[in-house]
Structures are given as C-alpha cells and as structure tokens.
Amino acid sequence: MEKSEPSVGQYTCNEYRQEMILLGLQKRLSSPDLTPEEKESLLKEIARNEQQMGID
C-alpha cells in the first residue's frame, strides 16, 4: 500500500503533546507560591511553546 500524506487539518499526536505541555505550564504559572524568577521562566517557556505551535 502506498503511504498517503496527512490531510490538511489532521490533528496529530505531536500537536496534542504540545497542547498538554502548554496547559501544564499555564497551570504551574497559576501557583501562588512562585518566585518572580520562576514566573519569568515559565512565561518565557510558554511564549516559546506558543511560537512553536504558531499561536503567538
């Protein structure tokens, strides 16, 4: 059988994984006991993930 290319709009495992990572980071960001340095680090990581996902 010939492999077909994924159709446009197909939701992949990698996209799901990226979304779950982003949700986890956002959840950690909502923690009230974060230091300013931890908060800044999380915000940078969230921005980097959003850019990779194309939602920046």
PDB file of N, CA, C and O in Angstrom:
ATOM      1  N   MET A   1       0.829  -1.185   0.000  1.00  0.00           N
ATOM      2  CA  MET A   1       0.000   0.000   0.000  1.00  0.00           C
ATOM      3  C   MET A   1       0.866   1.238   0.000  1.00  0.00           C
ATOM      4  O   MET A   1       1.939   1.265   0.602  1.00  0.00           O
ATOM      5  N   GLU A   2       0.404   2.228  -0.660  1.00  0.00           N
ATOM      6  CA  GLU A   2       1.109   3.495  -0.738  1.00  0.00           C
ATOM      7  C   GLU A   2       0.745   4.366   0.460  1.00  0.00           C
ATOM      8  O   GLU A   2      -0.422   4.470   0.836  1.00  0.00           O
ATOM      9  N   LYS A   3       1.769   4.992   1.055  1.00  0.00           N
ATOM     10  CA  LYS A   3       1.506   5.878   2.192  1.00  0.00           C
ATOM     11  C   LYS A   3       0.922   7.188   1.674  1.00  0.00           C
ATOM     12  O   LYS A   3       1.425   7.769   0.713  1.00  0.00           O
ATOM     13  N   SER A   4      -0.119   7.629   2.311  1.00  0.00           N
ATOM     14  CA  SER A   4      -0.678   8.909   1.926  1.00  0.00           C
ATOM     15  C   SER A   4      -0.207   9.968   2.905  1.00  0.00           C
ATOM     16  O   SER A   4       0.017   9.682   4.081  1.00  0.00           O
ATOM     17  N   GLU A   5      -0.059  11.183   2.420  1.00  0.00           N
ATOM     18  CA  GLU A   5       0.347  12.280   3.281  1.00  0.00           C
ATOM     19  C   GLU A   5      -0.822  12.678   4.165  1.00  0.00           C
ATOM     20  O   GLU A   5      -1.979  12.549   3.764  1.00  0.00           O
ATOM     21  N   PRO A   6      -0.524  13.165   5.376  1.00  0.00           N
ATOM     22  CA  PRO A   6      -1.619  13.588   6.253  1.00  0.00           C
ATOM     23  C   PRO A   6      -2.429  14.700   5.601  1.00  0.00           C
ATOM     24  O   PRO A   6      -1.885  15.604   4.967  1.00  0.00           O
ATOM     25  N   SER A   7      -3.717  14.610   5.771  1.00  0.00           N
ATOM     26  CA  SER A   7      -4.563  15.629   5.173  1.00  0.00           C
ATOM     27  C   SER A   7      -4.454  16.912   5.979  1.00  0.00           C
ATOM     28  O   SER A   7      -4.120  16.897   7.164  1.00  0.00           O
ATOM     29  N   VAL A   8      -4.739  18.001   5.326  1.00  0.00           N
ATOM     30  CA  VAL A   8      -4.705  19.305   5.984  1.00  0.00           C
ATOM     31  C   VAL A   8      -5.756  19.324   7.084  1.00  0.00           C
ATOM     32  O   VAL A   8      -6.900  18.918   6.875  1.00  0.00           O
ATOM     33  N   GLY A   9      -5.352  19.801   8.259  1.00  0.00           N
ATOM     34  CA  GLY A   9      -6.286  19.863   9.361  1.00  0.00           C
ATOM     35  C   GLY A   9      -6.290  18.633  10.233  1.00  0.00           C
ATOM     36  O   GLY A   9      -7.041  18.580  11.207  1.00  0.00           O
ATOM     37  N   GLN A  10      -5.477  17.637   9.919  1.00  0.00           N
ATOM     38  CA  GLN A  10      -5.428  16.426  10.738  1.00  0.00           C
ATOM     39  C   GLN A  10      -4.703  16.737  12.038  1.00  0.00           C
ATOM     40  O   GLN A  10      -3.622  17.325  12.025  1.00  0.00           O
ATOM     41  N   TYR A  11      -5.281  16.355  13.128  1.00  0.00           N
ATOM     42  CA  TYR A  11      -4.741  16.599  14.468  1.00  0.00           C
ATOM     43  C   TYR A  11      -3.772  15.482  14.815  1.00  0.00           C
ATOM     44  O   TYR A  11      -4.150  14.311  14.830  1.00  0.00           O
ATOM     45  N   THR A  12      -2.521  15.839  15.095  1.00  0.00           N
ATOM     46  CA  THR A  12      -1.505  14.823  15.321  1.00  0.00           C
ATOM     47  C   THR A  12      -1.188  14.643  16.808  1.00  0.00           C
ATOM     48  O   THR A  12      -1.561  15.462  17.648  1.00  0.00           O
ATOM     49  N   CYS A  13      -0.501  13.567  17.098  1.00  0.00           N
ATOM     50  CA  CYS A  13      -0.069  13.288  18.475  1.00  0.00           C
ATOM     51  C   CYS A  13       0.882  14.369  18.968  1.00  0.00           C
ATOM     52  O   CYS A  13       0.835  14.751  20.137  1.00  0.00           O
ATOM     53  N   ASN A  14       1.739  14.863  18.090  1.00  0.00           N
ATOM     54  CA  ASN A  14       2.675  15.917  18.482  1.00  0.00           C
ATOM     55  C   ASN A  14       1.940  17.195  18.857  1.00  0.00           C
ATOM     56  O   ASN A  14       2.318  17.870  19.815  1.00  0.00           O
ATOM     57  N   GLU A  15       0.908  17.527  18.122  1.00  0.00           N
ATOM     58  CA  GLU A  15       0.125  18.723  18.452  1.00  0.00           C
ATOM     59  C   GLU A  15      -0.563  18.551  19.801  1.00  0.00           C
ATOM     60  O   GLU A  15      -0.604  19.484  20.604  1.00  0.00           O
ATOM     61  N   TYR A  16      -1.099  17.373  20.048  1.00  0.00           N
ATOM     62  CA  TYR A  16      -1.736  17.093  21.326  1.00  0.00           C
ATOM     63  C   TYR A  16      -0.717  17.215  22.458  1.00  0.00           C
ATOM     64  O   TYR A  16      -1.000  17.807  23.499  1.00  0.00           O
ATOM     65  N   ARG A  17       0.448  16.658  22.245  1.00  0.00           N
ATOM     66  CA  ARG A  17       1.507  16.706  23.257  1.00  0.00           C
ATOM     67  C   ARG A  17       1.889  18.150  23.561  1.00  0.00           C
ATOM     68  O   ARG A  17       2.011  18.524  24.727  1.00  0.00           O
ATOM     69  N   GLN A  18       2.077  18.962  22.526  1.00  0.00           N
ATOM     70  CA  GLN A  18       2.425  20.368  22.725  1.00  0.00           C
ATOM     71  C   GLN A  18       1.342  21.101  23.510  1.00  0.00           C
ATOM     72  O   GLN A  18       1.643  21.923  24.375  1.00  0.00           O
ATOM     73  N   GLU A  19       0.101  20.804  23.211  1.00  0.00           N
ATOM     74  CA  GLU A  19      -1.003  21.438  23.934  1.00  0.00           C
ATOM     75  C   GLU A  19      -0.997  21.051  25.403  1.00  0.00           C
ATOM     76  O   GLU A  19      -1.236  21.891  26.269  1.00  0.00           O
ATOM     77  N   MET A  20      -0.724  19.778  25.689  1.00  0.00           N
ATOM     78  CA  MET A  20      -0.700  19.327  27.083  1.00  0.00           C
ATOM     79  C   MET A  20       0.473  19.945  27.843  1.00  0.00           C
ATOM     80  O   MET A  20       0.342  20.284  29.019  1.00  0.00           O
ATOM     81  N   ILE A  21       1.599  20.088  27.186  1.00  0.00           N
ATOM     82  CA  ILE A  21       2.742  20.752  27.808  1.00  0.00           C
ATOM     83  C   ILE A  21       2.386  22.202  28.116  1.00  0.00           C
ATOM     84  O   ILE A  21       2.674  22.698  29.205  1.00  0.00           O
ATOM     85  N   LEU A  22       1.766  22.872  27.164  1.00  0.00           N
ATOM     86  CA  LEU A  22       1.371  24.266  27.361  1.00  0.00           C
ATOM     87  C   LEU A  22       0.372  24.402  28.509  1.00  0.00           C
ATOM     88  O   LEU A  22       0.487  25.315  29.327  1.00  0.00           O
ATOM     89  N   LEU A  23      -0.595  23.508  28.571  1.00  0.00           N
ATOM     90  CA  LEU A  23      -1.562  23.553  29.670  1.00  0.00           C
ATOM     91  C   LEU A  23      -0.887  23.325  31.020  1.00  0.00           C
ATOM     92  O   LEU A  23      -1.235  23.971  32.009  1.00  0.00           O
ATOM     93  N   GLY A  24       0.070  22.414  31.059  1.00  0.00           N
ATOM     94  CA  GLY A  24       0.799  22.161  32.288  1.00  0.00           C
ATOM     95  C   GLY A  24       1.598  23.374  32.745  1.00  0.00           C
ATOM     96  O   GLY A  24       1.647  23.686  33.935  1.00  0.00           O
ATOM     97  N   LEU A  25       2.220  24.050  31.791  1.00  0.00           N
ATOM     98  CA  LEU A  25       2.975  25.262  32.117  1.00  0.00           C
ATOM     99  C   LEU A  25       2.050  26.357  32.635  1.00  0.00           C
ATOM    100  O   LEU A  25       2.370  27.050  33.600  1.00  0.00           O
ATOM    101  N   GLN A  26       0.902  26.504  31.984  1.00  0.00           N
ATOM    102  CA  GLN A  26      -0.055  27.520  32.415  1.00  0.00           C
ATOM    103  C   GLN A  26      -0.600  27.209  33.805  1.00  0.00           C
ATOM    104  O   GLN A  26      -0.840  28.120  34.597  1.00  0.00           O
ATOM    105  N   LYS A  27      -0.794  25.936  34.099  1.00  0.00           N
ATOM    106  CA  LYS A  27      -1.266  25.545  35.424  1.00  0.00           C
ATOM    107  C   LYS A  27      -0.214  25.862  36.487  1.00  0.00           C
ATOM    108  O   LYS A  27      -0.534  26.372  37.560  1.00  0.00           O
ATOM    109  N   ARG A  28       1.041  25.553  36.174  1.00  0.00           N
ATOM    110  CA  ARG A  28       2.128  25.875  37.104  1.00  0.00           C
ATOM    111  C   ARG A  28       2.228  27.376  37.324  1.00  0.00           C
ATOM    112  O   ARG A  28       2.534  27.823  38.429  1.00  0.00           O
ATOM    113  N   LEU A  29       1.970  28.160  36.276  1.00  0.00           N
ATOM    114  CA  LEU A  29       2.041  29.615  36.370  1.00  0.00           C
ATOM    115  C   LEU A  29       0.996  30.160  37.337  1.00  0.00           C
ATOM    116  O   LEU A  29       1.205  31.216  37.934  1.00  0.00           O
ATOM    117  N   SER A  30      -0.107  29.471  37.498  1.00  0.00           N
ATOM    118  CA  SER A  30      -1.177  29.952  38.373  1.00  0.00           C
ATOM    119  C   SER A  30      -0.909  29.660  39.852  1.00  0.00           C
ATOM    120  O   SER A  30      -1.692  30.050  40.718  1.00  0.00           O
ATOM    121  N   SER A  31       0.197  28.974  40.135  1.00  0.00           N
ATOM    122  CA  SER A  31       0.538  28.658  41.520  1.00  0.00           C
ATOM    123  C   SER A  31       0.880  29.939  42.283  1.00  0.00           C
ATOM    124  O   SER A  31       1.685  30.739  41.806  1.00  0.00           O
ATOM    125  N   PRO A  32       0.286  30.145  43.448  1.00  0.00           N
ATOM    126  CA  PRO A  32       0.509  31.394  44.191  1.00  0.00           C
ATOM    127  C   PRO A  32       1.882  31.493  44.861  1.00  0.00           C
ATOM    128  O   PRO A  32       2.280  32.585  45.267  1.00  0.00           O
ATOM    129  N   ASP A  33       2.608  30.391  44.986  1.00  0.00           N
ATOM    130  CA  ASP A  33       3.885  30.429  45.689  1.00  0.00           C
ATOM    131  C   ASP A  33       5.107  30.474  44.772  1.00  0.00           C
ATOM    132  O   ASP A  33       6.194  30.054  45.171  1.00  0.00           O
ATOM    133  N   LEU A  34       4.939  30.982  43.545  1.00  0.00           N
ATOM    134  CA  LEU A  34       6.061  31.109  42.614  1.00  0.00           C
ATOM    135  C   LEU A  34       6.892  32.339  42.957  1.00  0.00           C
ATOM    136  O   LEU A  34       6.367  33.381  43.348  1.00  0.00           O
ATOM    137  N   THR A  35       8.202  32.187  42.798  1.00  0.00           N
ATOM    138  CA  THR A  35       9.073  33.348  42.932  1.00  0.00           C
ATOM    139  C   THR A  35       8.996  34.131  41.623  1.00  0.00           C
ATOM    140  O   THR A  35       8.593  33.584  40.596  1.00  0.00           O
ATOM    141  N   PRO A  36       9.380  35.403  41.652  1.00  0.00           N
ATOM    142  CA  PRO A  36       9.384  36.177  40.386  1.00  0.00           C
ATOM    143  C   PRO A  36      10.259  35.530  39.307  1.00  0.00           C
ATOM    144  O   PRO A  36       9.928  35.590  38.123  1.00  0.00           O
ATOM    145  N   GLU A  37      11.359  34.921  39.708  1.00  0.00           N
ATOM    146  CA  GLU A  37      12.245  34.273  38.737  1.00  0.00           C
ATOM    147  C   GLU A  37      11.565  33.057  38.103  1.00  0.00           C
ATOM    148  O   GLU A  37      11.670  32.840  36.896  1.00  0.00           O
ATOM    149  N   GLU A  38      10.873  32.272  38.920  1.00  0.00           N
ATOM    150  CA  GLU A  38      10.155  31.106  38.394  1.00  0.00           C
ATOM    151  C   GLU A  38       9.040  31.546  37.451  1.00  0.00           C
ATOM    152  O   GLU A  38       8.824  30.937  36.404  1.00  0.00           O
ATOM    153  N   LYS A  39       8.343  32.598  37.827  1.00  0.00           N
ATOM    154  CA  LYS A  39       7.261  33.103  36.993  1.00  0.00           C
ATOM    155  C   LYS A  39       7.794  33.581  35.645  1.00  0.00           C
ATOM    156  O   LYS A  39       7.209  33.297  34.599  1.00  0.00           O
ATOM    157  N   GLU A  40       8.900  34.301  35.681  1.00  0.00           N
ATOM    158  CA  GLU A  40       9.500  34.790  34.438  1.00  0.00           C
ATOM    159  C   GLU A  40       9.947  33.630  33.556  1.00  0.00           C
ATOM    160  O   GLU A  40       9.751  33.654  32.340  1.00  0.00           O
ATOM    161  N   SER A  41      10.547  32.618  34.173  1.00  0.00           N
ATOM    162  CA  SER A  41      10.991  31.447  33.427  1.00  0.00           C
ATOM    163  C   SER A  41       9.811  30.725  32.771  1.00  0.00           C
ATOM    164  O   SER A  41       9.890  30.326  31.609  1.00  0.00           O
ATOM    165  N   LEU A  42       8.728  30.561  33.516  1.00  0.00           N
ATOM    166  CA  LEU A  42       7.531  29.910  32.965  1.00  0.00           C
ATOM    167  C   LEU A  42       6.944  30.720  31.814  1.00  0.00           C
ATOM    168  O   LEU A  42       6.539  30.155  30.797  1.00  0.00           O
ATOM    169  N   LEU A  43       6.897  32.039  31.970  1.00  0.00           N
ATOM    170  CA  LEU A  43       6.356  32.889  30.900  1.00  0.00           C
ATOM    171  C   LEU A  43       7.186  32.767  29.630  1.00  0.00           C
ATOM    172  O   LEU A  43       6.633  32.740  28.531  1.00  0.00           O
ATOM    173  N   LYS A  44       8.507  32.692  29.769  1.00  0.00           N
ATOM    174  CA  LYS A  44       9.377  32.526  28.598  1.00  0.00           C
ATOM    175  C   LYS A  44       9.139  31.178  27.933  1.00  0.00           C
ATOM    176  O   LYS A  44       9.084  31.081  26.707  1.00  0.00           O
ATOM    177  N   GLU A  45       8.999  30.138  28.749  1.00  0.00           N
ATOM    178  CA  GLU A  45       8.768  28.802  28.201  1.00  0.00           C
ATOM    179  C   GLU A  45       7.406  28.719  27.512  1.00  0.00           C
ATOM    180  O   GLU A  45       7.274  28.085  26.465  1.00  0.00           O
ATOM    181  N   ILE A  46       6.402  29.357  28.096  1.00  0.00           N
ATOM    182  CA  ILE A  46       5.072  29.392  27.475  1.00  0.00           C
ATOM    183  C   ILE A  46       5.144  30.113  26.138  1.00  0.00           C
ATOM    184  O   ILE A  46       4.584  29.641  25.149  1.00  0.00           O
ATOM    185  N   ALA A  47       5.831  31.256  26.098  1.00  0.00           N
ATOM    186  CA  ALA A  47       5.961  32.014  24.847  1.00  0.00           C
ATOM    187  C   ALA A  47       6.679  31.189  23.784  1.00  0.00           C
ATOM    188  O   ALA A  47       6.297  31.213  22.615  1.00  0.00           O
ATOM    189  N   ARG A  48       7.721  30.459  24.188  1.00  0.00           N
ATOM    190  CA  ARG A  48       8.465  29.629  23.234  1.00  0.00           C
ATOM    191  C   ARG A  48       7.578  28.511  22.679  1.00  0.00           C
ATOM    192  O   ARG A  48       7.593  28.238  21.478  1.00  0.00           O
ATOM    193  N   ASN A  49       6.808  27.868  23.557  1.00  0.00           N
ATOM    194  CA  ASN A  49       5.905  26.809  23.097  1.00  0.00           C
ATOM    195  C   ASN A  49       4.812  27.352  22.197  1.00  0.00           C
ATOM    196  O   ASN A  49       4.476  26.730  21.189  1.00  0.00           O
ATOM    197  N   GLU A  50       4.256  28.493  22.540  1.00  0.00           N
ATOM    198  CA  GLU A  50       3.227  29.090  21.694  1.00  0.00           C
ATOM    199  C   GLU A  50       3.771  29.435  20.320  1.00  0.00           C
ATOM    200  O   GLU A  50       3.083  29.270  19.313  1.00  0.00           O
ATOM    201  N   GLN A  51       5.014  29.918  20.280  1.00  0.00           N
ATOM    202  CA  GLN A  51       5.621  30.238  18.996  1.00  0.00           C
ATOM    203  C   GLN A  51       5.803  28.976  18.154  1.00  0.00           C
ATOM    204  O   GLN A  51       5.541  28.986  16.952  1.00  0.00           O
ATOM    205  N   GLN A  52       6.252  27.892  18.784  1.00  0.00           N
ATOM    206  CA  GLN A  52       6.422  26.624  18.069  1.00  0.00           C
ATOM    207  C   GLN A  52       5.092  26.127  17.518  1.00  0.00           C
ATOM    208  O   GLN A  52       5.032  25.531  16.443  1.00  0.00           O
ATOM    209  N   MET A  53       4.022  26.384  18.278  1.00  0.00           N
ATOM    210  CA  MET A  53       2.693  25.925  17.867  1.00  0.00           C
ATOM    211  C   MET A  53       2.054  26.873  16.855  1.00  0.00           C
ATOM    212  O   MET A  53       1.034  26.544  16.249  1.00  0.00           O
ATOM    213  N   GLY A  54       2.654  28.052  16.672  1.00  0.00           N
ATOM    214  CA  GLY A  54       2.091  29.010  15.734  1.00  0.00           C
ATOM    215  C   GLY A  54       0.905  29.780  16.285  1.00  0.00           C
ATOM    216  O   GLY A  54       0.050  30.231  15.523  1.00  0.00           O
ATOM    217  N   ILE A  55       0.844  29.937  17.614  1.00  0.00           N
ATOM    218  CA  ILE A  55      -0.291  30.659  18.201  1.00  0.00           C
ATOM    219  C   ILE A  55       0.164  31.908  18.931  1.00  0.00           C
ATOM    220  O   ILE A  55      -0.555  32.427  19.786  1.00  0.00           O
ATOM    221  N   ASP A  56       1.350  32.395  18.602  1.00  0.00           N
ATOM    222  CA  ASP A  56       1.849  33.598  19.262  1.00  0.00           C
ATOM    223  C   ASP A  56       1.279  34.845  18.662  1.00  0.00           C
ATOM    224  O   ASP A  56       1.601  35.947  19.107  1.00  0.00           O
TER     225      ASP A  56
END
